[in-house]
Amino acid sequence: MNKKGSQEVPSSTVGIIIAIPIFMILAFLTYLIFFKSSGEDVDISKFSYQKIVEEIKTMTNNDIKTLNFNSDKDYALIGFSKNIKELTQNDLNIDCGKVDIAGKITKPDSCQGNSCLCICETDTQLGSFGGDLIILCATEKSKCEQFKEEILGGDACNYFLYYDYNTKSQGLELTKRLDKILIKLK
């Protein structure tokens, strides 16, 4: 017996209503697993960089702090002193940080005349063919923070450079002396 005005929802419509949210959840999980995971290393390096910047800002004279920098192949950590405009392979020495670089590392325009700590994007494509590393500090993915103190890799250095192709945590010792922040690998 059918009553007038009675409406039944067809079972296929109910199936579609249930299937759409399930499909959206599966698509989102697939995105997180296969696509988003490749960008997480970048976030870890930038987060680690930001923690170092925050710690430097809280340091007082003669403070010594040990922090970790979580590196990956996509970024290099670089400290530029006020008078540096660029670094070439010939400028680099083992005490301050040395990797084989192609061309030069140019200090970003926003840092010219100031001391800066930067996390700079790297191009490692040539490295897989035996080529040198390209370090780019003026890209959208790179970040720099200006400091009134000089950022140095040691008393005899006018820069600091750290890069490791492998993803790992590297201990850093930060020392504040009057107008200098010294960064050394632990």
Solvent accessible surface area in square Angstrom, and as a share of the most:
residue,aa,sasa,rsa
1,M,233,1.04
2,N,150,0.77
3,K,160,0.68
4,K,204,0.86
5,G,77,0.74
6,S,77,0.49
7,Q,168,0.75
8,E,155,0.70
9,V,97,0.56
10,P,82,0.51
11,S,98,0.63
12,S,75,0.48
13,T,53,0.31
14,V,67,0.38
15,G,36,0.34
16,I,103,0.52
17,I,110,0.56
18,I,100,0.51
19,A,53,0.41
20,I,94,0.48
21,P,65,0.41
22,I,93,0.47
23,F,142,0.59
24,M,124,0.55
25,I,104,0.53
26,L,102,0.51
27,A,48,0.37
28,F,119,0.49
29,L,81,0.41
30,T,62,0.36
31,Y,105,0.40
32,L,68,0.34
33,I,111,0.56
34,F,142,0.59
35,F,135,0.56
36,K,82,0.35
37,S,56,0.36
38,S,90,0.58
39,G,29,0.28
40,E,85,0.38
41,D,55,0.29
42,V,31,0.18
43,D,79,0.41
44,I,83,0.42
45,S,1,0.00
46,K,48,0.20
47,F,134,0.56
48,S,4,0.03
49,Y,3,0.01
50,Q,57,0.26
51,K,94,0.40
52,I,1,0.01
53,V,1,0.00
54,E,78,0.35
55,E,53,0.24
56,I,5,0.03
57,K,121,0.51
58,T,90,0.53
59,M,7,0.03
60,T,87,0.51
61,N,71,0.36
62,N,111,0.57
63,D,43,0.22
64,I,111,0.57
65,K,52,0.22
66,T,83,0.48
67,L,37,0.19
68,N,90,0.46
69,F,1,0.00
70,N,50,0.26
71,S,2,0.01
72,D,3,0.01
73,K,81,0.34
74,D,44,0.23
75,Y,2,0.01
76,A,0,0.00
77,L,0,0.00
78,I,0,0.00
79,G,0,0.00
80,F,0,0.00
81,S,3,0.02
82,K,83,0.35
83,N,118,0.61
84,I,15,0.08
85,K,141,0.60
86,E,69,0.31
87,L,1,0.00
88,T,44,0.26
89,Q,54,0.24
90,N,147,0.76
91,D,71,0.37
92,L,8,0.04
93,N,63,0.32
94,I,142,0.72
95,D,117,0.61
96,C,3,0.02
97,G,12,0.12
98,K,92,0.39
99,V,32,0.18
100,D,89,0.46
101,I,6,0.03
102,A,34,0.26
103,G,62,0.59
104,K,104,0.44
105,I,0,0.00
106,T,67,0.39
107,K,1,0.00
108,P,11,0.07
109,D,130,0.67
110,S,76,0.49
111,C,1,0.00
112,Q,66,0.29
113,G,57,0.55
114,N,53,0.27
115,S,0,0.00
116,C,0,0.00
117,L,0,0.00
118,C,0,0.00
119,I,0,0.00
120,C,0,0.00
121,E,40,0.18
122,T,12,0.07
123,D,46,0.24
124,T,24,0.14
125,Q,136,0.61
126,L,82,0.41
127,G,39,0.38
128,S,88,0.57
129,F,178,0.74
130,G,70,0.67
131,G,34,0.33
132,D,58,0.30
133,L,17,0.08
134,I,46,0.24
135,I,4,0.02
136,L,74,0.37
137,C,8,0.05
138,A,85,0.66
139,T,45,0.26
140,E,178,0.80
141,K,111,0.47
142,S,13,0.09
143,K,87,0.37
144,C,40,0.24
145,E,50,0.22
146,Q,88,0.39
147,F,19,0.08
148,K,159,0.67
149,E,15,0.07
150,E,39,0.17
151,I,0,0.00
152,L,12,0.06
153,G,3,0.03
154,G,6,0.05
155,D,88,0.46
156,A,104,0.81
157,C,12,0.07
158,N,67,0.34
159,Y,2,0.01
160,F,5,0.02
161,L,3,0.02
162,Y,16,0.06
163,Y,30,0.12
164,D,28,0.15
165,Y,121,0.46
166,N,96,0.49
167,T,86,0.50
168,K,87,0.37
169,S,64,0.41
170,Q,22,0.10
171,G,15,0.15
172,L,0,0.00
173,E,46,0.20
174,L,0,0.00
175,T,16,0.09
176,K,27,0.12
177,R,100,0.36
178,L,141,0.70
179,D,89,0.46
180,K,69,0.29
181,I,1,0.00
182,L,3,0.02
183,I,0,0.00
184,K,89,0.38
185,L,91,0.45
186,K,136,0.58
